[in-house]
């Protein structure tokens, strides 16, 4: 498996801005907009992901709303495979399948089209998002992929908050790859 070398990893890491106390006091938000508007860093990231996944024989890439759309759709186009959006309720126009997950105070839900994999049985799917923290959304998304007959072969994140349990929760369903672990 191809991993990013230290020099190129540092270029990507240094392009991500920290925003202290956002969205609430005590949280340091990892702002990827500065990665996206840095042509060198973004191109390097996408080239690395293309190189990593070129031999995975993927059928689809699924991206979690909304930042997963940015990385996932660009990678899908680069690899010549389909892109599948995983969205919040009420955003997809056709028949959907849903998966609820727990939040600190309550629940949330993600959905995808029931026919997202166009009848490809056992479709090989890469799940992509910008960040994994507690893992609730990512686990729900991986469950959705499996629920509609896909095979989530790996979940890929630009940033992983290693002090939270997201990776451990998700690893029971699929392999996990992160560019940067904080």
C-alpha positions in Angstrom: 0.0 0.0 0.0 1.3 3.4 -1.0 1.7 5.9 1.8 2.7 9.6 1.5 6.4 10.3 2.1 7.3 12.7 4.9 8.3 15.6 2.7 5.0 15.6 0.8 3.0 14.9 3.9 4.4 18.1 5.4 3.4 20.1 2.4 -0.2 18.9 2.9 -0.2 19.3 6.7 1.2 22.9 6.4 -1.6 23.8 4.0 -4.3 23.0 6.6 -5.2 25.9 8.8 -6.0 25.6 12.5 -9.0 27.7 13.8 -9.0 27.8 17.6 -12.3 27.7 19.5 -14.4 26.8 16.5 -17.3 25.9 16.4 -17.1 26.2 20.2 -14.5 27.0 22.9 -11.8 24.3 23.3 -12.0 22.9 19.8 -9.3 23.4 17.3 -11.0 23.2 13.9 -8.9 21.8 11.0 -9.8 24.1 8.1 -9.3 22.3 4.7 -10.3 25.3 2.6 -6.7 26.4 2.8 -5.6 23.0 1.4 -8.2 23.3 -1.4 -7.0 26.8 -2.5 -3.3 25.8 -2.4 -2.9 24.4 -5.9 0.4 22.6 -5.1 -0.9 20.9 -1.9 -4.2 19.9 -3.4 -2.6 18.6 -6.5 -0.1 16.6 -4.5 -2.9 15.2 -2.3 -5.0 14.1 -5.3 -1.9 12.7 -7.1 -1.1 10.6 -4.0 -4.6 9.3 -3.7 -4.7 8.4 -7.3 -1.4 6.5 -7.0 -2.6 4.8 -3.9 -5.9 3.6 -5.3 -5.1 3.0 -9.0 -4.6 -0.7 -8.4 -7.6 -1.3 -6.0 -9.9 -2.2 -8.9 -12.6 0.1 -7.5 -16.0 0.3 -9.1 -17.2 3.4 -7.1 -16.1 6.1 -4.7 -18.6 7.2 -2.1 -18.2 10.6 -0.5 -19.8 11.8 2.6 -21.6 15.2 2.5 -20.2 17.7 1.9 -16.4 17.8 2.0 -16.2 14.1 1.0 -17.7 15.2 -2.3 -14.8 17.5 -3.0 -12.1 14.8 -2.6 -14.2 11.8 -3.6 -15.6 13.2 -6.9 -12.1 14.5 -8.0 -10.6 11.1 -7.2 -13.4 9.2 -9.0 -12.9 11.3 -12.1 -9.2 10.7 -12.0 -9.6 6.9 -11.6 -12.4 6.7 -14.2 -15.0 5.3 -11.7 -18.4 6.4 -10.6 -19.1 8.7 -7.7 -21.8 8.1 -5.1 -22.9 10.9 -2.8 -23.9 10.0 0.8 -26.1 12.8 2.1 -28.2 14.1 4.9 -32.0 13.2 4.7 -34.1 14.9 2.1 -31.3 15.7 -0.3 -31.5 12.8 -2.8 -34.4 12.7 -5.3 -35.0 9.0 -5.8 -35.5 5.9 -3.5 -33.0 5.9 -0.7 -31.8 3.7 2.1 -31.0 5.3 5.5 -28.7 4.7 8.4 -29.0 6.4 11.7 -26.2 7.0 14.1 -25.7 8.4 17.6 -24.4 11.8 18.4 -23.3 13.2 21.8 -26.9 14.4 22.3 -29.3 12.6 20.0 -29.1 11.0 16.6 -28.4 11.9 13.0 -28.9 10.1 9.7 -27.3 9.6 6.3 -28.8 8.3 3.1 -27.8 7.1 -0.4 -29.7 5.9 -3.4 -30.7 2.3 -3.2 -29.5 1.8 -6.8 -26.3 3.8 -6.4 -24.1 0.9 -7.6 -26.1 0.4 -10.8 -26.7 -3.3 -10.2 -23.0 -4.1 -9.8 -23.1 -7.0 -7.2 -20.3 -6.7 -4.6 -19.2 -3.4 -6.1 -15.8 -2.4 -4.7 -16.3 1.0 -3.0 -13.8 3.4 -1.4 -15.4 5.7 1.2 -13.9 9.2 1.3 -14.3 12.2 3.7 -12.2 15.0 4.9 -12.1 14.0 8.6 -12.8 11.2 11.0 -13.4 12.0 14.6 -15.9 9.9 16.7 -16.7 7.7 13.6 -20.5 7.9 13.7 -21.0 9.3 10.3 -18.3 7.1 8.7 -19.6 3.9 10.3 -23.1 4.8 9.1 -21.8 5.4 5.6 -19.9 2.1 5.5 -23.0 0.3 6.7 -25.1 2.0 3.9 -22.5 0.8 1.3 -22.8 -2.7 2.6 -26.6 -2.5 3.0 -27.1 -1.9 -0.8 -24.8 -4.7 -1.8 -21.4 -2.9 -2.1 -18.1 -3.9 -0.5 -16.5 -1.0 1.3 -12.8 -1.9 0.7 -11.3 1.1 2.6 -12.2 4.4 4.1 -9.9 7.3 3.4 -9.6 10.6 5.3 -7.4 13.6 4.9 -7.4 14.2 8.7 -7.9 11.8 11.6 -8.4 12.9 15.2 -6.4 10.1 16.7 -7.5 10.9 20.3 -11.1 10.0 19.4 -12.4 6.5 18.8 -13.4 6.9 15.1 -10.8 4.6 13.6 -11.4 1.8 16.1 -15.1 1.9 15.4 -14.7 1.9 11.6 -12.0 -0.8 11.5 -14.5 -3.4 12.4 -16.1 -2.7 9.0 -13.2 -1.8 6.7 -9.6 -0.8 6.4 -8.9 2.9 7.3 -6.3 5.2 5.7 -5.6 8.7 6.9 -3.1 11.2 5.5 -2.7 13.2 8.7 -3.3 12.0 12.3 -3.6 14.6 15.0 
